[in-house]
């Protein structure tokens, strides 16, 4: 499809959304629950394309953003040990903990290494047999199977010095928590394409069956997102609530059997804390007992102090992550909290809605409501 054809199709989709919005007659709020969707929506300028009364809000779709301070604090505490090498994706380095960050710990001498896959940690462990190599396993269902596969590969290789500090999160329980929250008013969901490749679309069926809220699994181009919004509008106008799949080229109802089998071999569901939401039952992943030796928190327990420093008490990332407020409603946004000096994770992560809002034009967009 040429650029001119894309523009023409986008114009037709927006016109159809406007027609249905007028037909429906009351405001609608749709939530995207994927950080990549958030960035794509801002980059393409989709929000200002939509008619008055149809608004998009960003949910807890950034794994770095929903990771609590105490996880970063534990990572920093492990990094401070002489017998530990920390491996991590680069986006974790500047995420603020209670009082510091991994970037500051690295500058102070901690051995923290950026990797591009959990599997890269195996080579680090093999080259440093006298050290504990700890990979920061943060992410949703998209990345968790790779962490599980790394554990299986380490076991097969006989490695005893590779561990995970796990903070994996599961999307479906988070959606259930949002739907039960009286402060979160959502009329439909743009469901995460990458996650759905692993989980399948059927895992979200409860959203429609139990809560009568429609959802659409979609890809990440402007056209795909507009098609998904159009599909949500159609379902609202027709009084339907079901889960539609607009990403059939890569997403099936059942998901990836291999990825799910690998994940289930190593991990089991566990209660987990989400920034801004609290503890959600069985929304995280914990290593099964058979792999407990690869869980650094069980292999080498460590305590970290609790408490929120005064400098972070104005941060409203939690409300932003639930779609309750816009980023500029946070008193720190654009002032004490900017990408180069982030107070909250929604600003530091490239998938964070505060960072996207700050980069692509704050006041040009409106969530409505």
SVG drawing of the C-alpha trace seen along z (x, -y; Angstrom):
<svg xmlns="http://www.w3.org/2000/svg" viewBox="-27 -23 63 54">
<polyline fill="none" stroke="black" stroke-width="0.4" points="0.0,0.0 1.4,-3.4 1.5,-6.4 -1.3,-8.0 -3.4,-4.9 -2.7,-4.7 -3.8,-8.3 -6.9,-7.7 -7.7,-4.6 -7.0,-6.4 -9.3,-9.2 -12.1,-6.7 -11.7,-5.0 -11.7,-8.2 -14.9,-9.3 -16.5,-6.0 -15.5,-6.4 -17.0,-9.9 -20.3,-8.7 -20.6,-5.9 -19.7,-8.3 -22.6,-10.6 -24.9,-7.6 -23.9,-6.3 -24.5,-9.6 -22.5,-9.5 -18.8,-9.7 -16.6,-6.6 -13.2,-5.8 -11.0,-3.1 -7.9,-1.9 -4.7,-0.6 -2.9,1.8 0.4,2.0 3.3,-0.4 4.1,0.0 0.5,-0.9 0.9,-4.0 4.0,-5.2 2.5,-4.3 -0.7,-6.3 1.2,-9.4 3.7,-9.2 0.9,-8.9 -1.2,-11.6 -4.2,-9.4 -5.8,-11.1 -6.5,-14.4 -7.9,-12.6 -10.7,-11.2 -14.1,-12.9 -15.1,-14.7 -16.5,-12.1 -14.2,-9.3 -11.0,-9.3 -8.0,-7.0 -6.5,-6.4 -3.3,-4.5 -3.3,-1.6 -0.6,0.3 1.0,1.6 4.6,0.7 6.3,3.4 9.0,1.1 6.4,-1.4 4.3,1.0 7.4,2.5 7.4,1.2 10.3,-0.8 11.3,2.1 12.2,4.3 14.7,1.7 15.9,1.4 16.5,5.1 18.3,5.1 20.6,2.3 21.2,4.2 22.3,7.3 24.4,5.2 26.3,3.9 27.6,7.3 31.1,8.1 30.1,11.6 27.3,10.5 27.3,9.4 23.9,7.9 22.7,8.3 19.8,6.2 18.1,4.6 19.2,1.0 15.8,-0.5 16.1,0.6 19.2,-1.4 17.6,-4.8 14.4,-3.5 14.3,-5.2 14.1,-3.2 13.3,-4.6 16.5,-6.7 18.8,-5.7 19.0,-3.9 21.0,-1.1 22.7,-3.8 24.0,-5.5 25.0,-2.1 27.0,-1.3 28.7,-4.7 29.6,-3.9 31.4,-0.7 28.7,2.0 29.2,4.6 26.1,4.1 26.1,5.2 23.6,4.5 22.4,7.5 20.0,7.8 18.6,11.2 18.4,13.2 20.4,15.8 23.4,13.4 23.6,13.9 24.7,17.5 27.9,16.5 28.6,14.0 28.0,16.8 30.3,19.2 33.0,16.6 32.7,15.7 32.2,19.0 33.2,17.4 30.3,14.8 26.6,15.0 25.2,13.6 21.7,12.1 19.4,11.3 16.7,8.7 13.7,10.6 11.1,7.8 8.3,8.0 4.9,9.4 4.1,12.7 6.0,11.5 9.4,11.8 8.8,14.2 9.1,17.4 12.6,16.3 13.6,15.9 12.2,19.4 14.1,20.8 17.3,19.3 16.8,21.1 16.2,24.4 19.4,23.8 21.4,23.0 20.2,26.1 21.1,28.2 24.5,26.6 25.1,27.4 25.4,23.7 24.9,23.1 25.8,19.4 23.0,17.9 19.9,16.6 16.9,14.5 15.4,11.6 11.9,12.0 9.2,9.4 7.2,10.8 3.6,9.6 0.5,11.2 -1.9,8.9 -5.3,10.7 -5.3,10.4 -4.5,6.7 -7.4,6.1 -9.7,7.8 -8.4,5.5 -9.0,2.5 -12.5,3.6 -13.2,4.0 -11.9,0.5 -14.7,-2.0 -12.3,-4.8 -11.5,-3.3 -14.2,-3.9 -13.4,-2.1 -15.8,-1.2 -13.4,1.1 -9.8,2.3 -7.1,2.2 -5.5,5.5 -1.7,6.1 -0.6,7.7 2.8,8.9 1.4,10.5 -1.4,12.1 1.1,13.9 2.1,15.9 -1.2,16.1 -3.6,16.2 -6.7,14.0 -9.0,16.4 -7.3,15.6 -9.1,12.2 -12.6,13.7 -13.6,13.0 -13.4,9.3 -16.4,9.6 -18.2,12.5 -18.0,11.4 -17.9,7.6 -19.6,7.0 -16.7,4.9 -15.4,5.4 -11.8,5.8 -9.8,5.9 -6.3,7.5 -4.4,5.3 -1.0,4.5 0.9,1.4 0.6,-0.7 -1.7,-3.7 -4.0,-1.8 -4.2,1.3 -5.0,-0.9 -7.7,-2.9 -9.2,0.4 -9.3,1.6 -11.0,-1.6 -13.5,-1.3 -14.2,2.3 -14.8,1.2 -17.1,-1.5 -19.1,1.0 -19.5,3.4 -20.6,0.5 -23.2,-0.7 -24.5,2.9 -24.6,3.6 -22.1,6.4 -19.3,7.4 -16.8,9.8 -13.0,10.1 -12.1,9.5 -8.8,10.3 -7.5,7.7 -4.0,9.2 -4.7,12.6 -1.5,12.7 0.4,13.5 -2.2,14.0 -4.3,17.2 -7.0,18.0 -4.7,20.5 -1.4,18.6 2.0,20.2 2.1,23.8 5.9,23.9 6.2,20.6 3.4,21.4 4.8,24.9 8.3,23.4 6.8,20.8 4.7,23.3 7.7,25.6 9.7,23.0 7.2,20.5 3.8,20.6 1.4,17.8 1.8,15.8 0.5,12.7 2.4,9.6 2.5,5.9 1.8,3.4 2.7,-0.2 -0.5,-2.3 -2.8,0.8 -1.5,2.7 -1.2,6.5 -3.2,8.4 -3.8,12.1 -1.9,14.5 -0.7,11.6 3.0,12.4 5.3,15.4 7.3,17.2 9.8,20.0 8.5,23.5 10.2,25.3 12.2,27.5 14.0,24.3 14.2,22.5 18.0,22.5 17.8,20.1 15.7,17.7 18.2,15.2 15.7,14.2 15.5,17.8 19.2,18.6 20.5,15.5 17.8,13.7 18.3,10.0 16.4,7.3 15.9,3.8 14.5,0.8 11.0,-0.4 9.7,-3.9 9.1,-6.6 11.4,-9.6 9.8,-13.0 11.0,-13.9 8.7,-11.2 5.6,-11.8 4.1,-14.1 4.5,-11.5 1.1,-10.3 2.3,-7.6 -0.1,-5.2 -3.1,-7.2 -1.6,-7.7 -1.2,-4.0 -4.9,-3.4 -6.0,-6.0 -7.5,-8.2 -5.5,-11.3 -3.5,-12.8 0.3,-13.1 0.1,-17.0 -2.2,-16.6 0.8,-15.3 2.4,-18.3 5.9,-16.9 5.3,-16.5 7.6,-18.6 9.0,-20.3 10.8,-18.1 10.1,-15.1 11.5,-15.1 13.1,-12.3 16.6,-13.4 15.7,-13.5 12.7,-11.2 11.1,-11.0 8.6,-8.3 9.0,-5.3 6.2,-6.5 8.7,-9.3 11.9,-7.2 10.7,-4.3 10.5,-4.8 7.1,-3.0 5.8,-5.2 2.9,-7.4 4.5,-10.4 7.6,-10.1 5.4,-9.7 3.3,-12.7 6.4,-14.8 8.1,-13.8 5.2,-14.0 3.4,-17.1 1.7,-17.3 -1.1,-19.8 -2.0,-18.6 -3.8,-15.6 -6.8,-15.1 -7.9,-12.0 -11.3,-13.5 -13.3,-12.8"/>
</svg>
